[in-house]
Amino acid sequence: MASGSNWEKVAASKRAALADSIPHEYRVPKQQLPPDSQLDVASWPKTSGWFSSEELEITDSTASQILGKIASQTWSSEKVTRAFCKRAAAAQQLTNCLSDTFFEEAIASAKALDEHLSRTGQVQGPLHGLPISLKDNFNIKGKDSTVGFTSLVDVPAEHNATLVDILETLGAVRYCKTNVPTAMMIAESVNNVFGRTVNPLNRKITSGGSSGGESALIAFGGSPLGIGTDIGGSLRIPAACTGIFTIRPSFGRFTTQRCRSGLAGQEAVASVNGPMAKTLEDIAMYSRIMVDAQAWLLDPKVLPIPWRQVEVKKKLKIAVLWNDGICLPTPPVTRALRETKDKLQQAGHELVDWDPKLHPKALELLSRMFVADGGKSVEALLAPTGEPYRPEMDMYKEAKELGTHDMWKLQLERTELQRQYLEHWMSYDNLDAILAPTTPYASVAHGDFTYVGYTGVYNVVDYSATSFPSGVFVDKAKDTAVVDVKAQSEYCKATRDSYNAELLHGLPVSLQLVAQRLQEEKVLAMTKAVLQAIKST
């Protein structure tokens, strides 16, 4: 572990090591790099001439398609892995989305999987040969999990996270880890070690956080499927910022054992993990495979609930959360809600309005739980190298520690809020889901992400939720700023003041679909129904 007040030197050394880890053949020639003025680099792989047609075909395929091609031996796992290593390397050079690479190890794993398939005629597991990217906090033995702190540079993990072991057993190939914000507690992926990850759809805006390295990598095409985490929206926010899919499962469906945390031991609001990908089909496939792996035999906190087949009603009852009473959504998000509601009604579903009366209390509890230790966890990780607080972390700098008695009282308040939220849900008579903004924004310029309330409330109550692209894109002509509505809070004012339709023009707008606790199968099936309604009307 580094010590003293040398954090800048430690960070510079780590960044240099990351750059050096990219093989020369995966470094884009300077003359082929897009100019800094080119904001959309998601399309660059197709126009650059740097990728072969086969590399593009592979890396533009879905995870499900790739698995089929590998199983039929149309593509080798080695060929697929090399293509994604190359595209991930390009993603790093254009968006700064990675925290570690281990491409040689990945290619060796892929070769071993190919040899097994050739020799036995059988795949090793349901994820045989599929490259899967991992958020920085998933421990891999011998690799760093810095979670954005210089004091954790060159402190390699002594064991794998349980999820990492399971993925290997299932046949997945690990090849890189992705950038996060400091302590994974900021809605944008920026830290003092690796710097800021940018959005490949527009490099002037954020890819979200805390799984923003994952979202940038996937949106660029550098990963067919990645795993992130969520404690206040950290899967759903970055998925929304880049127009991809994810699911925030309830705690206990997927293993979280032996991962690194910036707030280790904080359990008043549980961190969960889940998949991120370009299609809902891939999210559902991974979720089923992970539950079928029976992680409850390895992790005592995983619930022994097998994957369930769910028949969704032809006529769903969905409540629309237009506004949570704290922060009005920006115009494109409100338009996406309105257009999605209209299409769902045309498809025969029943739509009602959701009363967010409990949301302010839920978010007040969430903010108190995050800083209940008085910021000691964060301070303990900053202090060894003299690393300063980033401005986004001021809440931890100013926090006061709760005693045990006050912490227990806080948890009682949380449990009562969960009871009240369930009671409120049940008062809607056979309600299936809530349709809500994922965030008030499509995305924002770097440094402007200030409100996580639309996601955070569902961490407090531990409900299953997806984030999905609504099919709506920001239109500067349609989505003009609203100036004659009184701001509901400082968050609301900041959101309104930072809204820039010109900057965001053309970006995808995502929404969130929320089911009750432990209804992962149902929320995925309902999201499919919503997408069908969007496409068919």
C-alpha positions in Angstrom: 0.0 0.0 0.0 1.2 3.5 -0.8 1.8 5.8 2.1 2.5 9.5 2.9 1.1 12.3 0.8 2.2 10.9 -2.6 -1.3 10.3 -4.1 -0.6 12.1 -7.4 2.6 10.1 -8.0 0.7 6.8 -7.2 -2.1 7.8 -9.5 0.2 8.7 -12.4 2.1 5.5 -12.0 -1.1 3.4 -12.1 -2.4 5.2 -15.2 0.9 4.6 -17.0 0.8 0.9 -16.1 -2.8 0.7 -17.5 -1.7 2.4 -20.7 1.4 0.0 -20.9 -0.9 -3.0 -20.5 -2.5 -2.4 -23.8 -0.6 -4.4 -26.5 1.0 -2.4 -29.3 -1.3 -4.1 -31.9 -4.3 -2.7 -30.0 -3.1 0.9 -29.9 -4.9 3.0 -32.4 -2.4 4.9 -34.7 -2.5 8.6 -34.1 -3.6 9.4 -37.6 -6.7 7.1 -37.2 -7.8 8.5 -33.8 -10.8 10.7 -34.1 -10.2 14.4 -33.3 -11.1 15.7 -29.9 -13.9 17.7 -31.6 -15.6 14.5 -32.6 -18.0 14.0 -29.7 -19.8 10.8 -30.9 -17.2 8.0 -31.0 -19.6 5.1 -30.7 -19.8 5.0 -34.5 -16.0 5.3 -34.9 -15.2 1.6 -35.0 -17.3 1.2 -38.2 -15.9 4.3 -39.9 -12.3 4.1 -38.8 -11.0 1.3 -41.0 -9.1 0.0 -38.1 -11.3 -3.1 -37.6 -11.8 -5.9 -40.0 -15.3 -6.7 -41.2 -15.2 -9.9 -39.1 -14.1 -8.1 -36.0 -17.0 -5.7 -36.5 -19.5 -8.5 -37.0 -18.3 -10.2 -33.8 -18.3 -7.1 -31.6 -21.6 -5.9 -33.0 -23.3 -9.2 -32.1 -25.4 -9.8 -29.0 -24.2 -12.1 -26.2 -26.8 -14.6 -27.1 -25.7 -14.6 -30.8 -22.1 -15.0 -29.8 -22.8 -17.9 -27.6 -24.6 -19.6 -30.4 -21.8 -19.0 -32.9 -19.2 -20.3 -30.5 -21.2 -23.4 -29.5 -21.6 -24.3 -33.2 -17.9 -23.7 -33.8 -18.7 -21.0 -36.4 -16.4 -18.7 -34.3 -13.8 -19.8 -31.9 -13.7 -18.3 -28.4 -10.2 -17.1 -29.2 -11.3 -15.1 -32.2 -14.2 -13.6 -30.3 -12.0 -12.7 -27.3 -9.3 -11.1 -29.5 -12.0 -9.0 -31.2 -13.4 -7.7 -27.9 -9.9 -7.1 -26.4 -9.1 -4.9 -29.4 -12.4 -3.0 -29.3 -12.1 -2.6 -25.5 -8.6 -1.2 -26.0 -10.0 1.3 -28.4 -12.8 2.2 -26.0 -10.2 2.9 -23.3 -8.2 5.2 -25.7 -11.4 7.1 -26.6 -13.5 7.1 -23.4 -11.1 6.2 -20.5 -13.5 3.4 -19.4 -11.1 0.7 -18.0 -9.3 0.2 -14.8 -7.4 -3.0 -15.7 -6.7 -5.2 -18.7 -5.6 -8.9 -18.8 -5.9 -9.6 -22.4 -3.2 -12.3 -22.6 -4.8 -14.3 -19.8 -8.1 -13.9 -21.5 -6.8 -15.3 -24.8 -5.2 -18.2 -23.0 -8.5 -19.0 -21.3 -10.3 -18.8 -24.6 -7.8 -21.2 -26.3 -8.4 -23.7 -23.4 -12.1 -23.4 -23.9 -11.7 -24.0 -27.7 -9.6 -27.0 -27.0 -12.2 -28.4 -24.6 -15.0 -27.9 -27.1 -13.0 -29.5 -30.0 -11.9 -32.5 -27.8 -15.3 -33.2 -26.1 -17.8 -31.7 -28.5 -19.4 -30.1 -25.4 -19.4 -26.5 -24.1 -17.9 -26.1 -20.6 -21.0 -24.2 -19.5 -23.8 -21.9 -20.6 -21.5 -18.9 -21.0 -18.8 -20.9 -22.8 -16.3 -18.6 -24.5 -18.2 -15.3 -23.9 -16.0 -12.4 -22.9 -17.6 -10.6 -19.9 -16.4 -7.3 -18.5 -16.4 -6.6 -14.7 -16.8 -3.5 -12.7 -13.6 -2.6 -10.8 -14.9 -3.8 -7.4 -15.2 -7.4 -8.4 -12.1 -9.0 -6.8 -9.9 -11.1 -9.0 -7.0 -12.8 -7.3 -3.8 -11.0 -8.0 -5.5 -7.9 -9.5 -6.2 -4.5 -7.9 -9.7 -3.4 -7.0 -8.9 0.3 -6.2 -12.6 1.5 -6.3 -11.0 4.9 -7.1 -8.6 5.2 -4.2 -4.9 5.7 -4.6 -4.3 3.9 -1.3 -5.6 0.7 -2.9 -3.2 0.8 -5.9 -0.9 -2.2 -5.9 -3.0 -4.0 -3.2 -3.9 -7.0 -5.2 -6.9 -9.1 -4.1 -6.1 -12.3 -2.2 -9.2 -14.1 -3.5 -11.8 -14.0 -6.3 -15.2 -12.6 -5.7 -17.7 -15.5 -5.6 -19.3 -14.2 -8.8 -16.0 -14.3 -10.6 -15.5 -18.0 -9.6 -19.0 -18.8 -10.8 -18.5 -17.0 -14.1 -15.4 -19.0 -14.7 -17.2 -22.3 -13.9 -19.9 -21.3 -16.4 -17.3 -20.8 -19.2 -17.1 -17.0 -19.3 -13.8 -15.3 -20.3 -12.7 -12.3 -18.2 -10.6 -9.8 -20.0 -10.9 -6.4 -18.3 -12.2 -4.3 -15.4 -14.0 -1.0 -15.7 -13.7 2.4 -14.1 -15.8 3.7 -11.2 -16.1 6.9 -9.1 -14.4 7.2 -5.7 -15.9 4.7 -3.3 -18.5 3.9 -6.1 -20.7 6.6 -4.4 -20.9 9.3 -7.2 -23.4 9.2 -10.1 -20.5 9.9 -12.6 -17.5 7.8 -13.0 -14.6 10.0 -12.0 -11.8 9.4 -9.4 -8.3 10.6 -8.5 -6.7 7.4 -9.8 -7.9 7.0 -13.4 -9.7 10.3 -14.0 -13.1 10.6 -15.8 -14.9 8.2 -18.0 -16.7 9.9 -20.9 -19.8 8.9 -22.8 -19.1 7.4 -26.2 -22.3 8.8 -27.6 -21.1 12.3 -26.7 -17.8 12.8 -25.0 -18.9 16.1 -23.4 -21.4 14.2 -21.2 -21.3 11.6 -18.5 -21.7 7.9 -19.0 -23.1 7.8 -15.4 -22.0 6.1 -12.3 -21.0 4.2 -10.5 -21.0 1.5 -13.2 -20.1 4.1 -15.8 -17.0 2.4 -17.1 -19.2 -0.6 -17.9 -21.8 1.5 -19.7 -19.3 3.3 -21.8 -17.5 0.1 -22.7 -20.8 -1.6 -23.7 -22.2 1.4 -25.6 -18.9 1.5 -27.6 -19.1 -2.2 -28.4 -16.1 -3.2 -26.3 -18.1 -5.7 -24.3 -21.1 -7.9 -25.2 -22.2 -8.1 -21.5 -20.8 -6.6 -18.3 -21.5 -6.8 -14.6 -22.0 -3.7 -12.5 -23.4 -2.9 -9.0 -26.2 -0.7 -7.6 -26.7 0.8 -4.2 -28.5 4.0 -5.2 -28.9 3.6 -9.0 -25.4 2.6 -10.0 -26.6 0.1 -12.6 -29.6 2.0 -13.8 -28.1 5.5 -14.1 -25.2 4.6 -16.3 -27.5 2.3 -18.4 -29.8 5.3 -18.9 -27.0 7.7 -19.8 -25.8 5.4 -22.6 -29.2 3.9 -23.8 -28.5 0.2 -22.8 -30.4 -2.3 -20.6 -29.9 -3.4 -17.1 -31.8 -5.0 -14.1 -31.4 -4.0 -10.5 -32.3 -7.2 -8.7 -33.5 -7.4 -5.1 -30.8 -8.4 -2.6 -30.3 -12.2 -2.4 -30.9 -13.1 -6.1 -27.2 -12.7 -7.2 -24.2 -13.2 -5.1 -22.4 -10.2 -3.8 -19.9 -12.1 -1.7 -16.2 -11.1 -1.4 -16.4 -8.0 -3.5 -14.7 -4.7 -2.5 -16.7 -1.8 -1.2 -15.9 1.8 -0.5 -18.4 1.6 2.5 -17.5 -1.9 3.7 -19.9 -3.3 6.3 -22.7 -0.8 5.4 -25.8 -3.0 5.2 -28.6 -0.6 6.1 -29.2 -0.3 2.3 -27.9 -3.3 0.4 -25.6 -3.2 -2.6 -26.6 -5.6 -5.4 -25.1 -6.5 -8.8 -26.5 -7.2 -12.1 -25.9 -7.4 -15.9 -25.7 -4.6 -18.4 -26.1 -5.2 -22.2 -27.5 -3.9 -25.4 -30.5 -6.1 -25.4 -33.2 -7.2 -22.9 -32.8 -10.8 -24.2 -29.1 -10.8 -23.0 -30.1 -9.4 -19.5 -32.8 -12.1 -19.1 -30.4 -14.8 -20.4 -27.7 -13.9 -17.9 -30.1 -13.6 -15.0 -31.5 -17.0 -15.6 -28.1 -18.6 -15.9 -26.8 -16.9 -12.8 -29.8 -18.1 -10.7 -29.5 -21.6 -12.2 -25.9 -21.7 -11.0 -27.3 -22.0 -7.4 -25.0 -19.5 -5.8 -26.8 -20.2 -2.5 -24.6 -23.2 -2.2 -21.6 -20.9 -1.9 -23.0 -17.6 -0.5 -25.2 -17.9 2.6 -26.9 -14.6 1.8 -28.2 -15.8 -1.6 -31.8 -16.9 -1.5 -32.5 -20.5 -2.7 -35.1 -19.3 -5.2 -34.9 -21.2 -8.5 -35.6 -19.2 -11.8 -39.3 -19.1 -12.3 -41.3 -19.1 -15.5 -43.7 -16.1 -15.5 -46.8 -15.6 -17.6 -47.5 -11.9 -17.8 -51.1 -10.8 -18.0 -52.2 -9.4 -21.4 -53.5 -6.4 -19.6 -51.0 -5.0 -17.2 -51.8 -2.4 -14.6 -49.0 0.2 -14.5 -48.7 3.3 -12.4 -46.8 6.2 -13.9 -44.5 8.2 -11.7 -44.5 11.6 -13.5 -42.7 13.5 -10.8 -41.4 12.5 -7.3 -42.3 15.8 -5.7 -38.6 16.7 -5.3 -37.1 17.1 -8.8 -39.1 17.5 -12.1 -37.8 15.4 -15.0 -36.3 17.4 -17.9 -38.5 17.8 -21.0 -37.3 14.8 -23.0 -37.9 12.4 -20.0 -41.4 13.7 -19.5 -42.1 13.3 -23.2 -40.7 9.7 -23.1 -43.1 9.0 -20.2 -46.0 10.5 -22.0 -45.4 8.7 -25.3 -44.7 5.4 -23.6 -47.9 5.7 -21.5 -49.9 6.4 -24.7 -48.5 3.4 -26.5 -49.2 1.1 -23.5 -52.8 2.3 -23.5 -53.1 1.7 -27.2 -51.8 -1.8 -26.6 -54.6 -2.4 -24.0 -52.8 -1.9 -20.7 -54.3 0.0 -17.8 -52.4 3.1 -16.8 -52.9 5.1 -13.6 -50.9 7.8 -11.8 -48.5 7.0 -8.9 -48.6 9.1 -5.8 -45.0 9.6 -4.7 -46.0 10.6 -1.1 -43.3 8.4 0.5 -40.4 9.2 -1.8 -39.1 12.3 0.1 -38.9 10.2 3.3 -37.2 7.3 1.5 -34.5 9.5 0.1 -33.9 11.3 3.3 -33.3 7.9 4.9 -31.0 6.8 2.1 -28.8 9.9 2.5 -28.6 9.4 6.2 -27.6 5.7 5.8 -24.8 6.5 3.4 -23.0 8.8 5.9 -24.0 7.0 9.1 -20.3 6.3 9.9 -19.5 10.0 9.8 -17.5 9.5 6.6 -14.9 7.4 8.4 -14.7 4.6 5.8 -13.9 7.1 3.0 -11.5 9.1 5.2 -9.6 5.9 6.1 -9.1 5.1 2.4 -8.1 8.7 1.5 -5.7 9.3 4.4 -2.8 6.8 3.7 -1.7 8.7 0.6 -2.9 12.2 1.5 -5.5 12.0 -1.2 -8.0 14.9 -1.1 -11.7 14.6 -1.2 -13.2 15.1 -4.6 -15.8 17.9 -4.6 -18.5 15.3 -5.3 -17.7 13.7 -1.9 -18.3 16.7 0.3 -21.2 14.9 2.1 -18.8 12.4 3.5 -16.4 15.1 4.6 -19.1 16.9 6.6 -20.9 13.9 8.0 -21.3 13.2 11.7 -21.2 9.6 12.9 -24.3 8.0 14.4 -24.0 6.0 17.6 -25.2 2.4 17.7 -28.5 3.4 19.3 -29.2 6.1 16.6 -28.2 3.6 13.9 -30.7 1.1 15.2 -33.4 3.8 15.2 -32.5 4.7 11.6 -32.9 1.1 10.6 -36.3 0.9 12.3 -37.4 4.0 10.3 -36.2 2.2 7.1 -38.2 -0.9 7.9 -41.3 1.1 8.7 -40.9 3.0 5.4 -40.7 -0.4 3.6 -43.9 -1.5 5.2 -45.6 1.8 4.3 -44.5 1.6 0.7 -45.8 -2.0 0.3 -49.1 -0.9 1.9 -49.3 2.0 -0.6 -48.6 -0.3 -3.5 -51.3 -2.7 -2.4 -53.8 0.1 -2.2 -53.7 0.3 -6.0 -55.5 -3.1 -6.4 -53.6 -5.6 -8.5 -50.9 -3.1 -9.5 -48.2 -4.8 -11.6 -45.5 -2.2 -12.0 -44.5 1.4 -11.8 -43.2 3.2 -14.9 -40.8 6.0 -13.9 -37.9 8.1 -15.1 -34.6 6.3 -14.5 -33.1 9.8 -13.9 -34.5 13.3 -14.5 -32.1 13.5 -17.4 -31.2 11.8 -20.6 -27.6 12.5 -19.4 -25.8 15.7 -18.3 -22.6 17.5 -19.0 -19.7 16.4 -16.8 -20.1 17.5 -13.2 -23.9 18.2 -13.5 -25.4 14.9 -12.2 -26.9 16.0 -8.9 -30.1 13.9 -8.3 -30.4 10.1 -7.9 -33.8 10.1 -6.3 -35.7 8.2 -9.0 -33.4 5.2 -8.6 -32.5 5.5 -4.9 -36.0 5.1 -3.6 -36.1 1.5 -4.9 -32.8 0.6 -3.2 -34.4 1.6 0.1 -37.4 -0.6 -0.5 -35.3 -3.3 -2.3 -37.6 -3.6 -5.4 -36.7 -5.2 -8.7 -36.3 -2.7 -11.5 -35.1 -2.5 -15.1 -33.8 0.5 -17.0 -34.5 0.4 -20.7 -34.2 2.8 -23.7 -37.7 4.1 -24.4 -37.2 4.6 -28.2 -37.4 8.4 -27.6 -34.4 10.6 -28.4 -33.7 14.1 -27.2 -35.0 16.6 -29.8 -33.9 20.2 -29.3 -36.9 21.4 -31.3 -39.5 19.4 -29.2 -37.7 19.4 -25.8 -37.3 23.0 -25.1 -36.5 24.1 -21.6 -39.4 24.7 -19.2 -39.0 28.1 -17.5 -42.4 29.0 -16.0 -42.6 26.2 -13.5 -41.5 26.8 -9.9 -38.6 24.6 -8.8 -39.6 22.0 -6.2 -36.2 22.0 -4.5 -32.5 22.9 -5.0 -32.1 19.7 -6.9 -35.0 20.7 -9.1 -33.5 24.1 -9.7 -30.0 22.6 -10.5 -31.6 20.1 -12.9 -33.5 22.9 -14.7 -30.5 25.2 -14.8 -28.2 22.6 -16.3 -30.6 21.3 -19.0 -29.1 21.9 -22.4 -31.2 20.6 -25.3 -28.6 21.5 -27.8 -25.9 19.5 -26.1 -28.1 16.5 -25.5 -29.8 16.5 -29.0 -30.0 12.9 -30.4 -29.3 11.1 -27.1 -31.5 8.1 -26.1 -34.0 8.6 -23.2 -34.4 5.7 -20.9 -37.2 4.8 -18.4 -37.4 2.5 -15.4 -39.9 -0.3 -14.8 -40.3 -1.3 -11.2 -41.9 -4.5 -9.8 -42.1 -5.6 -6.2 -39.3 -7.2 -4.2 -37.8 -10.4 -5.6 -39.9 -10.2 -8.8 -36.9 -10.3 -11.2 -38.6 -12.7 -13.6 -41.8 -10.7 -13.7 -40.1 -7.3 -14.2 -38.1 -8.7 -17.1 -41.2 -10.2 -18.7 -43.1 -7.0 -18.2 -40.3 -4.9 -19.7 -40.5 -7.1 -22.8 -44.3 -6.4 -23.0 -43.6 -2.6 -22.7 -41.0 -2.8 -25.5 -43.5 -4.7 -27.6 -46.1 -2.0 -27.1 -43.5 0.7 -28.0 -42.6 -1.0 -31.2 -46.0 -2.1 -32.3 -47.9 1.2 -32.1 
